[in-house]
């Protein structure tokens, strides 16, 4: 990423990257949740946590980048090592722990990037702000952390994602319970409605929810008029993996992403679509390593897709592969 960032720092470098990886096709434009995306392929939160590489990532052809997870105060995250490859499963385990530079520094960085993009005539890349709470903030005060991040990022992002589903912050997933979630989402929607122009608000959900919990999320999403769901975050399950159990024991705790998550993510997308008659917009994420995997998500009901682990394993050409396949389908 550092090499790509260096290449993209010049106009010639950005031109070379765009020629190699981008697909410029107006038929790929996607109107989703009131936002016009130049294409439906995004990079999920957790890769560019601090909005450091937006110029490079835009040149690689993404339609949108989700930065964060952002917390009010900077925090170092969990001790290293905290990111592990499971090559036999085309998967990753991470326990990063919301390491980020804090909302003030990230907001200032986004402000400068937006101003620079406007001056250059670019600015088609959409930015999502994935927000969370600091590790030391007690759950009963978590809503305050989410509102702080919402207010400070509001001028600089195009949409928000509420992250209560990461397994790497102690107690965070307890906020997925209906009443805890209602407090956070209601506060954020109240703030949103006070703005002259509102911005879409999404909730990122865990693949480890029971059907009962998932039904609660669906009911609450419709009650509070959320703009959509990101389906889904990493899993704590280790079922059905090809990697040896000894390796998994050495790695220890963390969220699993990649190939093993593909089936569960697609099932959740289908379930939500069937339950709501596709009333809730969905960003599909989990196990996308090919154009066929992306098609599986959109066929199940996702309007946009995000890659992350697939980007690590398959490289930046994955974006082009998916977009070329979608472009051909639209023109067929």
N, C-alpha and C positions, 0 to 999 in steps of 0.2 A: 504494500500500500504506500509506503514511503517513496518507492521508486516511481509509482504512478503519480503520486502527488508532485514529484519533481518534474516529470514529463509534462503534466497538465498545467504547470506554472507559466508556460509560454503559449502564445496563440498557435504556433506551429505544432507544439506538443498536443494541445487539445484537438486540433484538426486531425492529427494522426490517430489519436485514440477514437475519435468519433467515426472516422472512416473505417476503422477496424472493428468497432463493436456496436455502434449505434444503428438503429433502424428508423429512418425518418419517413414516416408514412401517415398521412392525415387520417387514414381509415382506422388507425390504432388509437386515435383520440377517444377517451372514455369519460363520459359525464357520470360522476359517482358522488352521491351525497352532496350534490350542488356544486361540486368542484370539477373543472375540466382538466383531466390528466392527459398529458401528451401520449402516454401509453399505460397499460394496466400492470406493469411489472415494477415492483418496488423492492427496496432492501429493508429488511426488518430491523427493529430496534436492537441495540446491543453491539452493532458493528462499528458505527461511527457515533459513539456515545456522546462525544463532546463537540460535534459539528466541525471537525477539523479537516475533513476530506471531501466536502461537498463538491468542490470543483472537479476533482478527479472522478468521483462517482457519477456526476452528471455526464461527463465525457464517455463513460462506459455504457450509457444508454438507458439508465433507469428513468422511469417516469416519476418516481417519488422515493424519498429517503425518510426513514423514521429515525430521528435522533433520540438519544437517551438510552436507558431510563435516566431522567433528570430529577434530582432531589434539591430541596432548598439549599442545603449546605453541601459543600464538597465532601466527599468521603472516599477513602482508599479502597474500599471493598474488602473481600476476604483474602486471607494469606495466599500467596502463590506456592506451588502451581495450582491453577484453578480452571484450566481449560485443557481438555484431553480428547484425543482422537480415538475412535473405535473404527479402525479401517475395515474390519470384516463386516461391519454393519453400515458403513457409509454414514456414520453418526458422530456426534460430539457430546461430551458431557461438560457442562460448565457450572461453576459456582462463583461467578464474578462478584455478586453482592452489591449491585448498583454502584460500582466505582464510577465517579464522574467529577467534573470540575465545579459543580454547583450551578444553580440557575442564573446567578448574576453574570458569571463569566461566559456561560453558554449563550445567554441572551445578547450580550454585547457582541459576541462572535457572529451570531445570526444577523444582527443588525448591520454589521459591516458587510457581510456576504450579500444581504439583500440590496444594500446600497450599491455595491460593486456590480451586481447582476443587472440592476436597473440602468446603470451607466453604460454597460456593455451591450444592452439590448437583449440580453438573455432573460432568465427568470421564469422559464417554462417548467423547471423542476419544482415539484411540490414538496413541502417539508412537513412531516408530522412530528408533533412533540409528544413523546412517551413520558409520562410523569409518574412519580412514585413518592414514597416517604423515606425519610432518613431512618437508618437502623435504630437509632436511639429514641426516636419519637414513639411514645406509647400509642397503641392502636386507638385508644379513645380520642386521641388528638390528631389522628392521621389525616382527617379531613382538612386540617389547617395546612399541612404540608402540600396537599394536592391543590388547594386554592392559591397558595403562594406561587407555586410553579405555573399554574394556569394564568394568573394575572401577569406575571413577568414575561412569560413566553408569548402571550396573546398577540402582540403586534407583529411577531416574527415567524409564526408558523401558520400553516394552512388548515391543519386539523389537530385534534388531541386524541391521545390514547391513554386511558386510565389503566395502570398496571397494578393489579392486586393479586396476580397469579404467578409471580416468580417464586420458585421454591427456595431461593437463595438468601432471602431476608427473613430472619426468624419471626414467626407469627404473621407474616404478611398475608398468607392465604386465608387466614381467619377472616380477613376483610371481605372475602367472597360471600360470606353468609349474608342472607337477604337484608337484614336490618342494618348491618354495618355498611353494606354497599349502598343502601338507600340514602344514608346520611351523606356519604361522599358525593354520590352522583347528583343528589338534589342540590347540594351546595354549589356544585360546579354549574349545573344548569341554571340556577338562579343568577350566578355571575354572568353566564353566557347571555342570558336574556337582557341584561342591562347594557350590553354592548350595542353600538350602532349597527354593526354587522356581526351576526353570530357566526361561530365557526363549528364545524361538525365535531361531535364528541363521541368517541368509540370506547368500548370496554374490551380489554384483552382477557380472554378466559383460559382456564387451565383444561388440559385434556383429561385430567384426573377427576373431574366432576362426575357425580352420579347423575342418573337421569332426573332424579328429584331435584338436585341442585341446579341442573341445567334448565329445568322447567322454571325454577325460581328466577334465574337470570333472564330468561325469555320474558317472563311476566313483568319483571321489574324494568327491563329495557323498553317495553311497550308503554308501561305506566309513566315512566319518566321521559319518554320520547327521545331515547338515545338515537343517534344517527346510524349506529351500526355496531357490529362486533368484529373483533379480530380473533380468528379461530385457527390456531390456538398457540399457547405458550409451550414451554418445555414440560416434559413429564418426569415424575419421580419413579415411574415403573421401569423395571428391567426385564420384563417378560419377553421371551422369545428371541433374545439376542444371540448372535453367533460368537461374540467375544467370550473368552473363557471367564468363568466365575472368579478365578484368582485375580485376574486383571481388574475386574469390576470391584472386587473387595479392596484392592490396593488404591484405586481411584477414590472410592468412597462416595459421599453425598454429592448431589448436583442435579441439574436439569438436563435431561436427555433430549437431543434434537436430531433431525435428519431422517433417514430412511425408515427407521422403526416407528416414526410418528405419522407416516403418511396415511395409513389406513384409518387410524382413530380420528385424525383431523378431517378427513373426507366424510367419515360417518357423522361427525358433529355438524358439519356444514349441511349435509342432507337432512339430518334430524331437525335442525333449526328451520330450514326451508319448508319442510313438510308441516311442522307445527304452526308456522306463521303464514303459510301460503306465500312465502318469500317476501314478507313485508319488511323484514329487518335486513338491511344491506350487510354483506359479509366481505371482509378481507380474508382470503384463505392463505394459511401459512402452515407449513409442516411437511417435510419430506419431499420437497420439489427439487428434483435433480435432473429433470429433462422436460422437453416440450410436452410429452405425453402426461407427465405428472401434473404439469400446469393445466392441461386440458381436463384432467380428472377433477381438479378443484373447480374450474369454471362450469363444467357440466353438472357438478353437484350443487352449484348455486352461488359460488363466489363471484363477486363483481370485479374485484382486484385480487392480485396475488402478491405475496412477499416471499423472497428467497433469503436464505442466510447460510445454513449449513451446505446447501447445494452450491452456493457461490464459492465456498471454501474448497469443496472437493472438485467441482467441475470447472472453476475459473470464470473469468468475466465473459467468456463466449457463451455462457448459459443464457444470458439476457438476450443476446442476438438470436440464439436458437429458438427460444420461446416466441419472440416477437415475429420472426420470419414465419414460423408455423401458424401463428394467429393471423398474420397478414395474408398468407396464402388461403387460409380458410375463409376469410372475409371476402376475398376476391373470386372464390370458386363459384 
